[in-house]
Structures are given as C-alpha cells and as structure tokens.
Amino acid sequence: MTSASRGPIGAWLERIFSPDGFEIALRLTLLGLVLQPIGSQSFRPWILGMAIAGLFVPSLIRRLELWATLAVLTGLRVVLDWPLGDNHSYLLFYWCLAVALSFCAKDAERSLANHGRWLIGLVFAFAVAWKGVLSPEFVDGTFFRVMLLTDPRFEDLVRLATGLSIEEIEIHRSALMRHADGLMLPISNLARLPENFDALARVMTRWTLGIEALIAVLFLWPPERGPSRFRDAALLAFCATTYAVATVVGFGWLVIAMGISQCDPDRPRMRAFYVACFGLILFYREVPWVRLLADSLASG
C-alpha cells in the first residue's frame, strides 16, 4: 500500500515513526532515564551519562556495549539496595539485560519483541497472583481504603470522587494512624466514611485486578492469535488510567517502551499511540489536573 493510498494522516505517521519499533523502544527507555534520573549519587551520574550519550550519539543506541553497561549498573543498583529496591529497579535491570541480550541474537528486533512481550505478560501475571491470590486484604478492598487515606498521591482523587475536604481527609487519616503503640488502627474502627468512598475503593480494586489480569492473558497468549491482537489496547488503557492518579512515571515509561518493542511493525498508528501515552504520563506528572479539577468543583 502506497503512502498516497493511506491518506495524509497515514503518510504523516509513516514519516514521523519511520524508525522501527525496536529503535523507538530504545530511545524511549533512554529518554525515561533522562527525565527520571535513578540511583544513588554513586550510580546516578553514570546511568544518566550513558542515557544522554545514547540519545545524542546515534551510533551508540544500537551498541551492545551501551546496554551491557546499563545492565551492569542497574543490576548493581538492585544488589546494593537489597532488599529495599522497588519494582521499577528490578524491571529496569531485566529490560536493560534483555536489550543487551537481543544484540547477541541473529535477529535483534525479533528477540527484543519476544523479551518485551514475555516481560510484560509475566510482570502482570505475578502482580495479579500477589494481589488476587496471596493478599486477601487487597481483594476485599482494604488495601485501597487505607491507601486512599494515607498516600498523599490519592488525596486529590478522594476529594474529587467523594467530596471530602482536605480537613476531613486529615481527620480520617489521623484516626487511622492513631494508636498507643504507633500501629495503624483497623480501618473498620474509623468514623463512618461516605458511601462513595467505599465505592471508589471497590472500583479501583476491581479495575486493577481486571485490567492487570487481562494484560497478563493477552501478552502471554500466542502472538497474532485470537485475543492477543488486543494486547496493545489493553496496555495503553492501563497506562492512561493508572498513571493519571498514581504518577509512578518511571515504571509507566518502562512498560510503554517494552510495549512498543513488541508492537506489530505494520501498525504505525499503534506505535503513535504508545508515544502519545508516554507524553500523557509526562503531562500527568507535571500538571496536577486532578487537584485543579477538585479545587474547581470545591470552589464552585
């Protein structure tokens, strides 16, 4: 199909995203490391320097040495932070190692696509197993009922969804945290919360389990068969909704880079959606849109 037969939008997308998904995935990985520097003062300059070099020296981005070095640095970060490293630390190491190993394969692009698909599928499968099977307090909604009160990232969402004021949220938060020995009180001991608070916790619980289970199934399903063709849409829906309120941008950008790596090369529009979602997560981080909307409704 020629560019003309695809129309002006298709031709524009082809020009913008003419590099294959492999290179876009690598560039977004490095861009994420630049926009969200990681590691202690011992590691940050080296990781940041490697990421900047890979972005601005075109010949480096496809060099095994760059990604092997990043794999070593991110791996050392995990080891030295043990056992306090977060999920992002482990996944970043796995991904850098996967990129490095792909350069050792005969077909680097195909190899990385397989790595990206399996990593996404397994990450979400383990997440569902942990939350849905091993953590009954997550399934019954207790986790989000506590987090919505104690995690500052959710304060504006609670205001927007329930109508509670900052002062009311603080009262409930203090009651939850108050105990003679410093331990949390059971959330059932709190003064009665609005019904829409419980509804919010239930919706977040069910959405999280549902979308993560769906992503796990779609990405672990044999590619290009049956429901597997919907995997990109499911992952984009997860990123666009989850990081709107939980701005864990490093993890989100990493998942997007992995998603692009396995995206069908004949679907430039889907790659465009991934890149747009990368920018959307940056917007979520820089613009407190939930707070602005909550303030607007409160003042109105």
N, C-alpha and C positions, 0 to 999 in steps of 0.2 A: 504493500500500500504506500503510495507516494505521500509526501508532505501535503501536496495540494488537495488530495482526496480526503485527508484527515481534517481539513479545515484550518483556519488561522490559529485556533486555540491549540489544536494538536501539534501544529508545526512549531508554535512558540514553546510548548512544553518540550518538544524534542530538542530544540536548540538549547534551552536552559539546562535540561537534565541529560544532555548527550553523554556525559561520563556514565559508565555503568554503575549499577548499584554497589558494586564492590568498592569503587573509589569514593562514592558518596558516603558509604558507611564508615570508611576510614577517616574521611575528613570530618564528619560529624563527631566521631569518637574523640579526635584531637581537639576539635572546637569545644566540646564539652569540658575537656580537661583545662582549657584556657579560661573558659567562662566560669568554671567552678574549680579553682585550684584545690588539690587534695594533698594530704600527707602532712607530717610534722615538718618543722623547719629543716630537718636533715634531708628529707626526701622531696619536699615541695619544689625547691629551685630546679632540681634535676628533672623531675617529671614535667614541670611547666616548661622548662627549656626545650626538652625533647618534643613536646607537643607543638610549641611555637615553631621550632625548626621544621617539623613535618608539614605544617601548614604553609609556610612561606618558602620552602625549598622544594619545588615539585618533584624533584628526583628522589627525595627521601621517603615520600609517603608509601612507596612500594618496595622499600628496602627491608629485608629481613632483620638487619641489624637494629633498625629503629624499634621495631615491635618486640624483638627479643629483649632489648634493653628495657623497654617499658614493662614487659612481662616480669623481668627480674626485679625491677624497682617496686612494682605493685605487689609482687609476691613477698618481697622483704617487708613491705609495709604490713601485710597481713600477719606475717610471723612475729614481727616485733610488737604489734598491737594485740597479740593473742592474750586473753580470749575476748578482748573488748572491741574487736573490729566489727563494723556494721555490715549489713548485707551488701551494700554497694562496694565495699572493699573487696569482698570475695568475688563478686560478679565481674568487677573490673579486671581483676587478675585473670580469671578464666577467659575473659574476652580477649585481652591482650595476648595471652598464650595461644588462643585459638587463631588469632590473626597471624602470629608468628609461625604457627604450625602450617597454616594454609600456604605460606610461601614455600614450604618444603614439599608440597604436593604437586602433581603434574598439572592439575587444573586448580589454581588458587581460588578463582571465583566460585567454582562449584564446591570446593572444600569449605570455604568460609560460609557459603549459603547453608550447607548442612550443619556446620557448627552453630550458626545463628539460630536456625530452626530448632535444633535439639536443646540448646541452652534455654531458649525462651520456654519451650514446652516443659522442660524439667524444672525450671525455676518456679513456674506457676503450678505445676503438679505438686511439688514439695510444699509450696505455700498453702495450697488447699488441704493437703494432708495434715499440716501443722495446725491450721485454723479450724478445719472442719471435722477432724478426727481426734486429734490429740489435745485440743483446747476447748472443752465444753463451755467455758466462760465466754468464748468468742461466739459460739453458735447461739447461745441463749441471749446475746445482746449485751451482756455485762461489760465486755471489753469497750465497746463504743460508748456505752453510757458513762463509763469512767473517763475515757479519753476525751469525750466532748466537753467535760468539765475541767479536766486537769491539763490538757495540752493546749497551750496558747494558740496554736495554729488553727484550732477549730472554734475559737471564741466568736469570730465574726460570723461563721456559718450558723452557730447556735442562735446568735442574735437575729440573723436573717430568717431562719426557719421557724423559730419558736416565739419571737417577740420579747424574749427575756432581755433585760438591760444588762449593761456591764456590771452594775452593782449587784443585781440579783444573781448573776452567774458567780460573782465573787463570794457571795453568801453561801451558795451551794458548794462551791469549791472548798471554802474554809471548813464547812461542816463535814465534808467528805474526808478532809485531811486531818481533822482534829481528833486526837486520841491521846490518852495519858502516856503511852509508850512510843508515840510517834508513828504508829502504824495507821494505815487507812481504815476508816470505818467501812463496813459493808454498805454498798450503795443503797440497799433497801432501808437503811437507817436514816436516810436523808428525809428532810421535809418533802412533801409531795411536789414533784416536778410536773410541769404541764404535760398533758397527754401527747401533744405534738413533739415533745422532747423524746418520749419513748418511741413514737412513730419514726422520728428521724434516725434513732439508733437502730431500729429494726430494718429500715430501708437500707441504711449503709451496710449493715451486716449481710443482708441477703444479696445486695448488689455486689459486694466484694466477693463473696463466695461464688455467686453465679457467674460473674464475668471472668474470674480467675479460673474456675473450673472449665468454662467454655474455651478459654485461650489454651489451656493445657491440652484439651482434647483435640482442638483444631490444629495445633502445631505438632502434636505427636502422631496425628493421623498421617497415613502415607500421602506425600505431597501430590498435588494435582489429581486427587481422587475425592469424590464425594464432598463432604463438608469442609475439607481442607482449603478449598478456594475462598472461604470466608474468613480465613485466619487474620489477614491484614486488617480487615474492617473491625474485627473484634479487638485487636490490639490497639488500634487507633482510638476506638471508643473508650477503652480502659485509660489510655494516656490522657485523652481530652477531658475526662471526668475526674479521675483520681487526683491528678496534679493541679486541678483547679482549686482544690482546698488543702491538699497535703502537698506542699511545694517541695518535694524531695527531688529537686531538679536533676541532680547527678544521676540518680537511678533511672529517672524517666528518659533522659537523653541517651543513656546507655542502651536501654530497651529499644528506643527508636533506631539507633544505629544498627543493632542486631536485626531489627525488623526489616530495614532497608536491605541488608546484606542478603536476605533470603527471598526478597520480593521478586516476583516474576519479571524478567528483563523486558518482556513485551508489554508491560503495564506502566508506562512513564507517568501516567496520572496518579497511580498509587504511590510511586516514589515522591511525587509532588506533594501528596497528602502527608506523607511522613515528614518531609522537610517543613511543611507548614505547621505540623504538630510540634516539631522541635521549636519553632518560633513561638508557638502558642504557649508552650511551657515557660519560655523566657518571659513572655508577657505576664503570665500568672505570677512569676517571681517578682517582677519589677512594678507591677500595677496592682495595688490591693483592692481589686474590683469587688470582692465580697464585702469588705469593710465599707467601701464607698456606697454600695447599694444598701447595706444595713443602716448606715448613717442617714441616707436619704429617706428611707422608709420611717426611721425613728423620728426624724425632724418633721416629716410630713404628717 
